[in-house]
Amino acid sequence: MELINPYTIVIILSLIIIISYLFNLLSTKSGIPSVLLLIGLGIILNALGKYVGIPKTTYLFDILEILGIVGLIMIVLEAALDLELNRSKWPVIWKSLLVAFLSLVGSSLVVAGVLNYFLVDDYILALVYAIPVSVISSAIVIPSVGEMTPEKREFMIYESTFSDILGIMYFYFLVGNIDNSSAQAVVWDISLNIFITVLISVVSSYALVLVFQRLKTQVKLFLLIAVLLLLYSVGKLFHLSSLLIILIFGLVLNNYKLFFRGKLASFLDVKSVHSILSNFHLVTIETAFVVRTLFFVLFGISIDLNALKDLNALGISLVIVILMLGIRAIFLKLIIRKDLKPQLLMAPRGLITILLYFSIPAAFQVEGFNSSIYLYTILITSGLMAIALIAEGKHLAPVDAMQMAYWREMDKEIENIPEQDKHREPEENEESK
């Protein structure tokens, strides 16, 4: 009997999803990030594959990159659907954005110096390799902040999401302008890119909400996801900051009362939009869970265990982590000025680090660069986050359960909306005035 056939593949994938769910339960009890457990599962599967003579497929890294892209979109969308915009949220928004930006830039410049000293002769090329390891992973942070106080939880969701978006923009802007000697041309290119992306994001977000609220078919949520994936991918082909499209759409959908005001409110079917929002939120949570699971398991399978024996890579990784945490501590202290526990150590690296590393163009790849540095950095920062949460007396409770309670309450309220009021402009609450 063949070891690999369609049925065994289905069995393996099903078992991976079940085990991942059990890992989530274990994480809530132990405080160990489920991401580390999934990577460990991938390493075990790799060892079992070698034992029974199953070779790694040559398409493994292509599959990993595709899963990373889809996972990134779903995770940012999941985060955007959790974010409420009003004046009371403005302080946490600008503080998290500032911390994310300064920490990203500061860390990348310092890490580039370390890589330039040890491994990469050219500082600009070292910066290309430094950006992936300077981005906080929202894929690890967002599922891990459920037991934090609301203020800290919102800060971490905003910061990790901003770090993902800014990190990707930073990386592709650098790669796209690395041979451009004119600073003015670089500034113009970046400004034009952001302006066009935001314009497309706003127009497409309004259009999608208005169109999809009128669809009466049962199957429309994955159609919406397909449209978002299409917009993201087309935007990337034109070198736009496509992640902004996903973020802005999620914010518009989740805050439709804020964005559809005045005459625009008359085009809104509140009951239909709320139904789309609540169901779409559930779909994004489930899809992000599955994609994140498969991504980190495949990443574990792709790991060469012999690379972990490299003590030189471990030493460089420790230096990088210490420097990044030092920079993070400075900006948190300057901007937050409050209790920094456990936020200081909640800066794990993960999906974006791997995805951007795979995205380094062949022309900029450095022969002999030790990729084990990325693996060690992911493991160390994830471990530190787990230690910080356990020391704080908190586990890795996901946001999902809290959100489900919120949507159940909203469903009760929406059912009581009179038919004649469904198109009325929603009243502002005190926070949004």
C-alpha positions in Angstrom: 0.0 0.0 0.0 1.3 3.5 -0.9 2.2 5.6 2.1 1.1 8.8 0.5 -2.3 8.8 -1.2 -5.3 11.2 -1.1 -6.8 9.5 2.0 -3.6 9.6 4.1 -3.2 13.3 3.2 -6.7 14.0 4.4 -6.1 12.0 7.6 -2.8 13.9 8.2 -4.4 17.3 7.6 -7.4 16.5 9.8 -5.1 15.3 12.7 -3.0 18.4 12.4 -6.1 20.6 12.8 -7.3 18.6 15.8 -3.9 18.6 17.4 -3.7 22.4 16.8 -7.0 22.9 18.6 -5.6 20.8 21.5 -2.5 22.9 21.5 -4.6 26.0 21.9 -6.2 24.4 25.0 -2.8 23.5 26.3 -1.6 27.1 25.7 -4.4 28.5 27.9 -3.3 26.3 30.7 0.5 26.3 30.4 1.2 29.7 28.8 3.4 28.1 26.1 2.6 29.8 22.7 0.8 27.4 20.4 3.1 28.6 17.6 6.1 26.9 19.3 4.1 23.7 19.7 3.1 23.8 16.0 6.7 24.3 14.9 7.6 21.4 17.2 4.9 19.2 15.6 6.3 20.1 12.2 9.8 19.0 13.3 8.4 15.7 14.5 6.6 15.1 11.3 9.8 15.9 9.4 11.6 13.3 11.4 8.9 10.7 10.9 8.9 11.4 7.2 12.6 10.8 7.0 12.2 7.6 9.0 9.6 6.1 6.7 11.4 7.4 3.6 9.1 10.3 2.5 11.2 13.0 0.9 10.5 16.7 1.3 8.6 18.0 -1.7 10.4 20.6 -3.8 7.2 22.7 -3.7 7.2 22.9 0.1 8.6 26.5 0.2 6.1 27.6 -2.5 3.3 26.2 -0.4 4.7 27.9 2.7 4.9 31.3 1.0 1.3 31.0 -0.3 0.0 30.0 3.1 2.0 32.9 4.6 0.4 35.4 2.3 -3.2 34.1 2.9 -2.5 33.8 6.7 -1.2 37.4 6.8 -4.3 38.7 5.1 -6.7 36.8 7.4 -4.8 37.8 10.5 -4.8 41.5 9.7 -8.4 41.3 8.7 -9.2 39.5 12.0 -7.4 42.3 13.9 -9.2 45.1 11.9 -12.6 43.5 12.7 -11.7 43.7 16.4 -10.8 47.4 16.3 -13.3 50.1 17.2 -12.6 53.7 16.0 -13.8 56.6 18.1 -12.2 59.5 19.9 -11.6 57.6 23.1 -9.4 55.1 21.1 -7.3 57.8 19.6 -4.6 57.8 22.3 -4.0 54.1 22.1 -4.0 54.3 18.2 -1.3 57.0 17.9 0.8 55.6 20.8 0.8 52.1 19.3 1.5 53.4 15.8 4.4 55.5 17.1 5.9 52.6 19.1 5.5 50.3 16.2 7.2 52.7 13.8 10.1 53.8 16.0 10.8 50.3 17.2 10.7 48.9 13.7 13.1 51.5 12.3 15.4 51.6 15.3 15.6 47.8 15.5 16.2 47.4 11.8 19.1 49.9 11.8 20.8 48.3 14.9 20.3 44.7 13.7 21.6 45.7 10.3 24.8 46.9 12.1 25.1 43.6 13.8 24.6 41.6 10.6 27.0 44.0 8.8 29.7 43.3 11.4 29.3 39.5 11.5 27.9 38.3 8.2 27.0 40.9 5.5 29.7 43.2 4.0 27.3 45.8 2.6 25.2 47.7 5.2 22.2 48.3 2.9 22.0 44.6 2.1 22.3 43.9 5.8 19.3 46.2 6.3 17.3 44.1 3.8 18.0 41.1 6.0 17.4 43.0 9.2 13.8 44.2 8.4 12.2 40.7 8.6 13.6 40.1 12.1 12.5 43.6 13.3 8.7 43.0 12.7 6.5 41.9 15.6 4.3 39.0 14.6 0.6 39.7 14.9 0.0 36.1 14.1 1.4 35.2 17.5 0.3 38.3 19.5 -3.3 38.6 18.5 -4.3 35.1 19.7 -2.4 35.6 22.9 -3.8 38.7 24.5 -7.3 37.7 25.6 -6.5 37.8 29.4 -4.8 41.2 29.3 -6.5 44.4 30.5 -8.6 46.1 27.7 -6.1 48.9 27.4 -3.1 46.7 27.1 -4.9 44.3 24.8 -5.9 47.0 22.4 -2.4 48.5 22.4 -0.9 45.1 21.5 -3.4 44.4 18.8 -2.9 47.8 17.2 0.9 47.7 17.6 1.4 44.2 16.2 -0.9 45.0 13.2 0.9 48.3 12.5 4.2 46.6 12.8 3.2 44.0 10.2 1.9 46.7 7.8 4.8 49.1 8.3 7.4 46.3 8.2 6.1 45.0 4.8 5.9 48.6 3.4 9.4 49.3 4.7 10.8 46.1 3.2 9.4 46.5 -0.3 10.2 50.2 -0.4 13.8 49.5 0.4 14.1 46.6 -2.1 12.4 48.7 -4.8 14.6 51.8 -4.2 17.8 50.2 -3.2 19.5 51.3 -6.5 17.9 54.7 -6.5 20.4 57.4 -5.6 17.9 60.3 -5.5 16.4 60.9 -2.1 13.7 63.1 -3.7 12.7 60.3 -6.1 12.5 57.8 -3.2 10.2 60.2 -1.1 8.0 60.9 -4.1 7.7 57.1 -4.9 6.7 56.3 -1.3 4.3 59.2 -1.0 2.6 58.4 -4.3 2.4 54.7 -3.4 0.7 55.3 -0.1 -1.7 57.9 -1.6 -2.8 55.6 -4.4 -3.1 52.6 -2.0 -5.3 54.6 0.5 -7.5 55.9 -2.3 -8.1 52.5 -3.7 -8.6 51.1 -0.2 -11.3 53.6 0.7 -13.2 53.4 -2.6 -13.1 49.6 -2.7 -14.1 49.3 1.0 -17.2 51.5 0.5 -18.1 49.6 -2.7 -17.7 46.2 -1.2 -19.9 47.0 1.8 -22.6 48.5 -0.4 -22.6 45.7 -2.9 -22.4 42.7 -0.5 -25.1 44.0 1.8 -27.5 43.6 -1.2 -26.5 40.0 -2.1 -29.2 37.6 -1.0 -27.4 34.4 -1.7 -26.3 32.1 1.1 -22.8 31.8 -0.2 -21.1 35.2 -0.1 -18.6 35.3 2.7 -15.9 33.4 0.9 -16.7 35.3 -2.2 -15.8 38.4 -0.2 -12.6 36.8 1.0 -11.8 35.9 -2.7 -12.3 39.5 -3.7 -10.0 40.8 -0.9 -7.3 38.2 -1.9 -7.7 39.4 -5.5 -7.3 43.1 -4.5 -4.3 42.3 -2.4 -2.5 40.2 -5.0 -3.2 42.7 -7.9 -2.0 45.5 -5.6 1.3 43.6 -4.9 1.8 43.1 -8.6 1.7 46.9 -9.0 4.0 47.3 -5.9 1.3 48.9 -3.8 1.0 48.6 0.0 -1.8 46.1 -0.4 -2.1 45.3 3.3 -3.6 48.7 3.8 -6.5 47.6 1.6 -7.2 44.7 4.0 -6.8 46.9 7.1 -9.0 49.7 5.8 -11.8 47.4 4.6 -11.9 45.7 8.0 -12.0 49.0 9.8 -14.8 50.4 7.5 -16.9 47.2 7.9 -16.4 47.0 11.7 -17.1 50.8 12.2 -19.8 51.2 9.6 -21.7 53.7 11.8 -18.7 56.0 11.7 -18.0 55.7 8.0 -21.6 55.8 6.7 -23.0 59.1 7.9 -25.2 61.7 6.5 -26.5 60.9 3.1 -24.4 57.7 2.9 -26.4 56.3 5.8 -29.5 56.1 3.6 -27.7 53.6 1.4 -26.9 51.3 4.4 -29.0 48.3 5.4 -28.0 48.1 9.1 -29.4 44.6 9.7 -27.8 43.2 6.6 -24.4 44.8 7.3 -24.4 43.6 10.9 -25.2 40.1 9.8 -22.3 40.2 7.3 -20.0 41.6 10.0 -20.8 39.0 12.6 -20.6 36.0 10.3 -17.5 37.4 8.5 -15.8 37.8 11.8 -16.4 34.2 12.6 -15.2 33.0 9.2 -12.0 35.1 9.5 -11.2 33.7 12.9 -11.7 30.1 11.7 -9.8 30.6 8.5 -6.9 32.4 10.2 -6.7 29.5 12.7 -6.5 26.9 9.9 -4.0 28.8 7.7 -1.8 29.7 10.7 -1.8 26.1 11.8 -0.7 24.7 8.4 1.9 27.5 8.0 3.8 26.9 11.2 3.6 23.1 10.9 5.0 23.3 7.3 7.7 25.7 8.6 8.6 23.2 11.2 8.8 20.5 8.5 11.2 22.8 6.5 13.6 23.3 9.4 17.0 21.5 9.2 17.7 20.4 12.7 21.4 20.4 12.0 21.1 24.2 11.7 20.2 24.4 15.4 23.7 23.1 16.3 25.2 26.4 15.1 26.3 28.2 18.3 27.5 31.1 16.3 24.0 31.7 15.0 22.6 31.4 18.5 25.1 34.0 19.8 24.2 36.5 17.1 20.5 35.8 17.7 20.9 36.5 21.4 22.7 39.8 20.7 19.9 40.8 18.2 17.1 40.0 20.7 18.8 41.9 23.6 19.3 45.0 21.4 15.7 44.9 20.0 14.3 44.6 23.5 16.5 47.5 24.7 15.2 49.7 21.9 11.6 48.6 22.6 12.0 49.4 26.3 13.2 52.9 25.5 10.3 53.8 23.2 7.7 52.2 25.5 9.1 54.1 28.4 9.1 57.4 26.5 5.6 57.0 24.9 3.6 54.8 27.3 5.2 55.9 30.6 3.2 53.3 32.6 3.4 49.7 33.7 5.3 48.0 30.9 4.6 44.5 32.0 4.1 42.3 30.1 4.2 44.4 26.9 8.0 44.8 27.0 8.6 41.1 26.3 5.5 40.7 24.0 7.5 41.2 20.8 7.6 37.8 19.2 8.8 37.3 15.6 7.0 34.8 13.4 5.0 34.7 10.2 6.2 38.0 8.7 9.8 37.3 9.5 9.6 34.0 7.5 7.5 35.5 4.7 9.8 38.5 4.1 12.9 36.3 4.3 11.5 34.1 1.5 10.7 37.3 -0.4 14.3 38.6 -0.6 15.0 38.9 -4.3 17.7 36.6 -5.8 19.8 39.7 -6.7 20.0 40.7 -3.0 20.7 37.3 -1.5 24.0 36.9 0.3 25.8 33.7 -0.2 26.4 31.8 3.0 23.9 33.9 5.1 22.9 31.8 8.1 19.1 31.6 8.2 19.3 29.9 11.5 19.4 33.4 13.0 15.8 33.8 12.1 14.7 30.5 13.6 16.6 31.2 16.9 15.1 34.7 17.0 11.6 33.4 16.6 12.1 30.7 19.3 13.7 33.1 21.8 11.2 35.9 21.4 8.2 33.6 21.6 9.7 31.9 24.7 10.2 35.3 26.3 6.6 36.3 25.6 5.4 33.1 27.3 7.6 33.7 30.3 6.3 37.3 30.6 2.6 36.2 30.5 3.2 33.4 33.0 5.0 35.8 35.3 2.1 38.2 35.0 -0.2 35.4 36.1 -1.9 35.3 32.6 -2.3 32.6 30.1 -2.7 32.7 26.3 -6.4 33.1 26.3 -7.6 34.0 22.8 -9.7 37.0 22.0 -12.2 34.8 20.1 -14.3 33.8 23.1 -14.7 37.4 24.3 -15.7 38.5 20.8 -18.3 35.8 20.4 -20.0 37.1 23.6 -20.0 40.6 22.1 -21.5 39.4 18.8 -24.3 37.5 20.6 -25.3 40.6 22.5 -25.2 42.6 19.2 -27.4 40.0 17.5 -30.0 40.5 20.2 -30.0 44.2 19.8 -30.2 44.1 16.0 -33.2 41.9 16.0 -35.1 44.7 17.9 -34.4 47.3 15.3 -37.8 48.4 13.7 -38.1 47.9 10.0 -38.5 51.6 9.4 -35.2 52.4 11.3 -32.9 50.0 9.3 -31.8 52.8 6.9 -31.7 55.6 9.5 -28.4 57.2 10.3 -27.1 55.7 13.5 -26.9 58.0 16.5 -23.4 58.7 17.8 -22.6 57.6 21.3 -20.8 59.8 23.7 -17.4 58.3 22.9 -17.6 59.1 19.2 -18.8 62.7 19.6 
